[in-house]
Amino acid sequence: MSIIEAANIRKSFGSLEVLKGVSLHVDPSEIVAVTGASGAGKTTLLEILGTLSAPDGGTLRIGGKDVLNLSEKEKAAFRCKRIGFVFQAHHLLPEFTAEENIMIPALIAGESTSRAKARARELLDAIGLRERGSHKPAALSGGESQRVAIARAIVNAPEVVFADEPTGNLDSATKEEIHQLLFSLRERTGQTFVLVTHDPALAARCDRGITLVDGTVR
């Protein structure tokens, strides 16, 4: 069974129809690239799939759950435990260390401090930053910060991680490091990733690509 099943997703902003009946599926442990020109609707689609925005029509099931019919409170709880997000800007909280930033979603989900800390340290090992866990974001490089953001996204072992241009702000060498990290995490954890990207090298490495053209899948 697919982990994501979306059918006939439509979204308009005023008179501008951004998504014109998008249908797609993503299988467990797949890494899928969503590509297309600027303005094609990629980020809008990602926000809807991640339950951050509501479509004007269509259906969406994640892990078999009809997420569009959940209340806002239920959606927030669903996102916390079953969805992870990575953005172009890492959005780490500057007053917290790398380890603490990773812990935060686990604590919000009700995990004990000791278990959240243990999980964060496990992930710091996995992303190669064990010695940097006590550093705050200002002391981390852009690549290190994005690694921490990815670890934060998967700390609750979500069913799917949505990433919007996860390497968009990085130099070519650091991009390659992040690409390798994403695929190694999939091998290690079985994580499912849906990536919006303009990076042809990243798109080419994904299991499958979905191209949006004028609000439809091509």
C-alpha positions, 0 to 999 in steps of 0.5 A: 500500500502506498504511504501517500495517496493523493487524488485530484488535488486542486488549489487556487489563490484568488483567480489563479489556479495553482494546482489543477487536479494533481494525483500521485502516490508514494510508496514506503521507503521511496525517495521521490523528487518533485520538479518543475519551473518556478511557479509550477506549484511545487511548494504549494503541493508539498504544503498540502501533502504535509497538511500545512495547507488545505486544498480546495478539493481532492483527497489525501491519505497518508499511512492510510489516514484520511488527513483532510477530514482531521480537525486542526488540532488532530492535524497538528498531532498527526504532523508532530508524530508522523510527518517530518519537514526540512526546508531550504533554510534550516530554521534551527532555534539559535538559543538551543544547541544542535542536540537540543534542536533535535530533541524538541519535536520528541519533547513536543510529542510527549517523549521523556527528556532522557529518551529524547536526549538518547535519540538525539545523540543516536541521530548525531552519530548517524549524521556524523556530528557527534562532537558538535552536539553541544554547539549552537547554530551560530557555531555550525556551518551551513551543511552542519546546520542542515544535517541537524535540521534533517535529524530533527525532522526524523527524530520521531520516526515519521512515516514521511519527510517532506523537504523543500529545496533542502540543498538550495542554499549550499555549495556543490560539495556540501550539497553532495554530502547532504544527498549522501546523508538522505540516501544513507538515512533511507537505507538505515531507517527505511524513511520515505522522502518527498523532495521539492528540488531544482537540483538536477543531480539530486533529482537524478538520484531519486527513485522516481520523479514527478514533474509539475507543469502549469499545476498538473503532473506531467 
